[in-house]
Amino acid sequence: MTNTLTIQIENPAIMSSIRKVLNALDGVRILPQRKSVAKKRGIDEALEDVRLGRVSDTFSTPEEVFEHLGI
């Protein structure tokens, strides 16, 4: 069974030490860094909002929006 753990290191000065420690551990392999992490597309973000319930009712007029917001 293989488990993958991703670590984000913000301090580049400690990267060498982290690599040495990880290389010393039996069964640990450092995978090459991907060139770039793909950003979510707008539609993916929107679908995630819907899935997580972060959407509201539809409104026909600005007044309905203001009323809904209590303004």
C-alpha positions in Angstrom: 0.0 0.0 0.0 1.4 3.4 -1.0 0.5 6.6 0.8 1.3 10.0 -0.6 2.0 13.1 1.5 2.5 16.5 0.0 4.4 19.1 2.0 4.6 22.8 1.2 7.8 24.4 2.5 7.8 28.1 2.5 11.3 28.6 3.9 13.7 27.6 1.1 16.6 27.7 3.5 15.5 24.5 5.2 14.8 22.5 2.0 18.3 20.9 2.0 17.8 19.6 5.6 14.3 18.3 4.9 15.6 16.4 1.9 18.4 14.8 4.0 16.0 13.7 6.7 13.5 12.3 4.2 16.2 10.5 2.3 17.4 8.8 5.5 14.0 7.2 6.1 13.5 3.7 4.9 10.7 3.5 2.4 10.4 7.2 1.8 10.8 8.4 -1.8 10.9 12.1 -2.9 8.9 12.6 -6.1 9.9 15.2 -8.6 8.1 18.5 -8.3 5.4 19.2 -10.8 6.0 22.2 -13.0 2.9 24.0 -11.9 -0.3 23.2 -10.0 -3.3 23.7 -12.3 -5.6 26.4 -11.1 -9.3 25.5 -10.9 -11.3 26.8 -13.8 -14.2 29.2 -13.0 -16.8 26.5 -13.8 -15.1 24.1 -11.4 -15.1 26.7 -8.6 -18.8 27.4 -9.4 -19.8 23.7 -9.3 -17.9 23.3 -6.0 -19.9 26.3 -4.6 -23.1 24.6 -5.6 -22.0 21.2 -4.2 -21.1 22.9 -0.8 -24.3 24.9 -0.7 -22.6 28.3 -1.1 -25.4 29.6 -3.4 -28.4 31.7 -2.8 -31.8 32.1 -4.4 -32.3 33.8 -7.7 -33.5 37.4 -7.7 -35.5 39.3 -10.4 -34.7 42.8 -9.2 -32.0 44.6 -7.2 -34.7 45.4 -4.7 -35.2 41.7 -4.0 -31.5 41.3 -3.4 -31.4 44.2 -1.0 -34.5 42.9 0.8 -32.9 39.4 1.1 -29.7 41.0 2.5 -31.7 43.2 4.9 -30.5 46.4 3.4 
